[in-house]
């Protein structure tokens, strides 16, 4: 499917995937100086980096984990109806908004210190990767990044959780053509039984 160059959408899955790629890169074998290595092969990995929590809970018993989840995204009204311009000769309208949301990154381990240390690496990596997220992934902002204190995980009191949150903002712009043009196009596609 070819995208209109005026519409650059970011689905929830794309946003979660961007954070996953960022964190997997940090914990990949190419990074020295950290004891945790992520690998697509779970048997080789010493840390799990995934979206969601439920399907991987049984693996937490043997190795630490990082789970990435998206919280609510708010699409504010920038102008009346988000309309920012109109091309009078064609009747094409142009729209714009800046959605904002938050990613939650849960760092879970049997050890409070390990959970805290992993979360510290995650928070610093997100902050230091801000320019990459802005330049190559189209985010306007990825801060504030918040590193929470470690605590007993509510789902399993044998594990500790240290939560990192990252606020994000991005642009969405789109255009629409007059309804008459759309209806005319649709009628041109109608099959008549003559």
Secondary structure, DSSP 8 states (H G I E B T S, - for coil): ----TT-----HHHHHHHHHHHHHHHTSTT--S-S----SSTTT-SEEEEESSGGGGGGGGTSEEEEEEEEEEE---SSGGGEEEEETTTTEEEEEE--EEEEEEEEEESSHHHHHHHHHHHHHHHHHTHHHHHHHH-EEE---EEE---EE-TT-TTSEEEEEEEEEEE-EEEEE--HHHHHHHHHHH-----
